Amino acid sequence: MLENKISHLSNYDLWESWRERGQIEAKKQLIEQYLSIVDYVSNRLAIGLPKNVSKDDLASNGVVGLIDAIEKFDYKRGLQFETYASWRVRGAILDGLRQGDWVPRSVREKSKKIEEAYQHLEQRYLRSVTDAEMSEYLEVSEKDFQQMLQDVAVTSVCSLEDPIRDEESETRLSLLIDEKAKNPDYKVNEFFLKESLVKGIEKLTEKERTVVSLFYYEDLSLSEIAEVMSLSPSRISQLHSKAILRLRGSLDKYKSQLLYN
């Protein structure tokens, strides 16, 4: 009888039934209603990951994040649950990836080396540096540098999706995308985040800015971006890696402000 009654409740009533009266059937209905968030986030994060990373594992971790979001969400505040849940789902998936150590140490070290090179050279020249300058600094050929970018592509997919703090699922990018879900507790962090990202984006080349815009704001996949820009998917992957490594360097410069409490 309770199950039949619950099935006819409105969204708000479902939240009230679950949070105020602890009705498990209402919780189950909410989980089913928002499972699409898990599919969306896990599919986005799966782009560029190694083949050994199972999409089912991503989705399983995402469901854990969704349940956590449903258990913690305050429906009375008038915020969008979809945005809040996306943070939690994304954070749970990334936690699972970190625990699984899915990227070899050598690749992480290579990624860090490129990131530090971008940061050093762009501070020296106060402009976007060329591939030739990067290759010379890293003491490799331009062809080898392009291969390095391809090798570290899997580490750049999640970098803007990483939490601002290790214990939180709220990400740098999510703060910029959804203005309606702005949390007053993060206003200072948000200010420095925007400032550092704006400066970092200004240093990107036109193609890199286009890739970032299409991927993070237009929700296109890397293969779709390749079609739009008439470039190969591997070239788009390289441009994405370069853009993210440059932006990470800019964010690192403001790390103390971003982590300010």
C-alpha positions in Angstrom: 0.0 0.0 0.0 2.8 2.4 0.9 4.6 1.7 -2.4 1.5 2.5 -4.4 1.0 5.7 -2.4 4.6 6.8 -2.8 4.5 6.3 -6.6 2.0 9.1 -7.0 3.8 11.7 -5.0 5.3 14.8 -6.5 9.1 15.4 -6.5 8.9 17.7 -3.5 6.7 15.3 -1.6 9.2 12.5 -2.3 11.9 14.6 -0.7 9.7 15.3 2.2 8.7 11.7 2.6 12.3 10.6 2.6 14.0 13.4 4.6 11.2 14.1 7.1 9.6 10.7 7.6 12.5 8.4 6.5 10.4 6.4 4.0 12.8 4.1 2.2 10.5 3.6 -0.8 10.6 7.4 -1.4 14.4 7.2 -1.3 14.4 4.4 -3.9 12.2 6.4 -6.1 14.6 9.4 -5.9 17.5 7.2 -6.7 15.7 5.8 -9.8 14.6 9.3 -10.8 18.2 10.7 -10.8 20.1 7.7 -12.2 20.5 9.6 -15.4 23.0 11.9 -13.6 25.2 8.9 -13.0 25.1 7.9 -16.7 25.9 11.4 -17.8 28.8 12.1 -15.5 30.4 8.6 -15.9 30.1 8.9 -19.7 31.8 12.3 -19.6 34.6 11.1 -17.4 35.1 7.9 -19.4 36.3 9.9 -22.4 40.0 9.4 -22.8 40.4 6.9 -20.0 42.3 3.7 -20.6 40.4 0.7 -21.9 41.1 -1.2 -18.7 38.9 1.2 -16.8 35.4 -0.3 -16.8 32.4 2.0 -17.4 30.5 -0.3 -15.1 33.0 0.5 -12.3 32.6 4.2 -13.0 28.8 3.9 -12.8 29.0 1.8 -9.6 31.1 4.5 -7.9 28.7 7.1 -9.3 25.7 5.4 -7.7 27.5 5.5 -4.4 27.9 9.3 -4.9 24.2 9.7 -5.9 23.0 7.9 -2.8 25.3 10.1 -0.7 23.9 13.2 -2.4 20.3 12.0 -1.7 21.1 11.4 1.9 22.7 14.8 2.5 20.8 17.1 0.2 18.7 19.8 1.9 15.7 20.1 -0.4 14.3 23.1 1.6 17.1 25.5 0.5 15.7 25.7 -3.1 18.9 24.6 -4.8 19.1 22.4 -7.8 19.6 18.8 -6.8 21.0 17.9 -10.2 23.9 20.2 -9.7 24.6 19.1 -6.2 24.3 15.4 -7.2 26.7 15.9 -10.1 29.4 17.2 -7.7 28.9 14.1 -5.4 28.7 11.6 -8.3 31.8 13.1 -9.9 33.7 13.1 -6.6 32.8 9.5 -5.9 33.9 8.4 -9.4 37.2 10.3 -9.1 37.8 8.8 -5.6 37.3 5.4 -7.1 39.8 6.1 -9.9 42.4 7.4 -7.4 42.0 4.3 -5.2 42.4 2.1 -8.3 45.7 3.9 -9.3 44.6 3.8 -12.9 47.4 6.0 -14.2 51.0 4.6 -14.2 53.4 6.6 -12.1 55.6 7.3 -15.1 52.6 9.0 -16.9 51.8 11.1 -13.8 55.5 12.2 -13.6 55.5 13.1 -17.3 52.3 15.1 -16.9 53.8 17.0 -13.9 57.0 17.7 -15.9 55.1 19.2 -18.8 52.8 21.2 -16.4 55.9 22.6 -14.6 57.6 23.5 -17.9 54.5 25.4 -19.1 54.4 27.3 -15.8 58.1 28.1 -15.8 58.3 29.3 -19.4 55.1 31.3 -19.4 56.2 33.1 -16.2 59.5 33.8 -18.0 58.1 35.1 -21.3 54.7 36.3 -20.0 52.9 34.8 -23.0 51.8 31.5 -24.4 54.9 29.4 -25.3 55.2 27.4 -28.5 55.7 23.7 -28.9 59.2 24.4 -30.2 60.1 26.3 -27.0 58.6 23.5 -24.9 60.5 20.9 -26.8 63.8 22.8 -26.4 63.2 23.3 -22.6 62.3 19.6 -22.1 65.2 18.6 -24.4 63.1 16.5 -26.7 62.1 16.7 -30.4 58.8 18.3 -31.3 57.6 14.9 -32.4 58.5 13.4 -29.0 56.7 16.3 -27.3 53.6 15.6 -29.2 53.8 12.0 -28.2 54.2 13.1 -24.6 51.0 15.1 -24.8 49.3 12.1 -26.2 50.6 9.9 -23.4 49.4 12.2 -20.7 46.0 12.8 -22.3 44.3 10.5 -19.8 45.5 12.5 -16.8 44.1 15.8 -18.2 40.5 14.6 -18.6 39.6 14.9 -14.9 41.8 17.8 -13.8 39.2 20.5 -13.9 36.8 18.0 -12.4 39.0 17.4 -9.4 37.6 18.7 -6.0 38.7 22.0 -4.6 39.5 20.2 -1.4 40.3 16.6 -1.0 37.4 15.9 1.4 34.9 17.7 -0.8 33.2 16.7 -4.1 32.6 20.3 -5.2 34.8 21.0 -8.2 36.5 24.0 -9.7 34.6 23.8 -12.9 31.2 23.2 -11.3 31.5 26.5 -9.4 31.8 28.3 -12.7 29.0 26.5 -14.6 26.1 26.8 -12.3 25.6 30.3 -10.9 22.2 29.4 -9.3 23.8 26.8 -7.1 26.4 29.2 -5.7 27.4 28.4 -2.1 28.1 31.6 0.0 30.8 29.7 1.9 32.9 29.5 -1.2 32.7 33.2 -2.4 36.3 33.9 -1.6 37.5 30.7 -3.3 35.3 31.4 -6.3 36.8 34.9 -6.7 40.3 33.6 -6.8 39.3 30.6 -8.9 37.7 32.9 -11.6 40.7 35.3 -11.5 43.2 32.5 -12.0 41.2 30.7 -14.7 40.6 33.9 -16.6 44.3 34.6 -16.7 45.1 31.1 -17.6 42.5 31.0 -20.4 43.9 34.3 -21.8 47.3 32.5 -22.3 45.7 29.6 -24.3 45.9 29.6 -28.1 42.7 30.1 -30.1 42.5 26.4 -30.9 43.0 25.4 -27.2 40.3 27.9 -26.1 37.9 26.4 -28.7 38.5 22.9 -27.5 38.0 23.8 -23.8 34.8 25.7 -24.7 33.3 22.9 -26.8 34.3 20.2 -24.4 33.3 21.7 -21.0 30.6 24.2 -22.0 29.0 22.7 -25.1 29.3 19.1 -23.9 30.8 17.8 -27.1 33.0 14.7 -27.1 36.6 14.9 -28.3 35.6 13.0 -31.5 32.7 15.5 -32.1 35.1 18.4 -31.6 37.5 16.9 -34.1 34.7 16.9 -36.7 33.8 20.5 -35.9 37.4 21.7 -36.1 38.3 19.4 -39.0 41.2 18.0 -37.1 42.1 14.4 -36.1 40.9 13.1 -32.7 44.5 12.7 -31.6 45.2 16.3 -32.4 42.2 17.4 -30.4 43.4 15.2 -27.5 46.8 16.9 -27.7 45.2 20.4 -27.7 43.0 19.4 -24.8 46.0 18.1 -22.8 48.0 21.3 -23.5 45.1 23.5 -22.5 44.5 21.7 -19.2 48.2 21.5 -18.3 48.5 25.3 -18.9 45.4 25.9 -16.7 46.6 23.7 -14.0 49.8 25.7 -13.9 47.7 28.9 -13.5 45.6 27.3 -10.8 48.7 26.1 -8.9 49.9 29.7 -8.8 46.8 30.6 -6.8 46.6 27.4 -4.8 46.9 29.2 -1.4 44.0 31.4 -2.3 41.9 28.6 -3.6 42.4 26.6 -0.5 41.7 29.5 1.8 39.2 28.9 4.6 
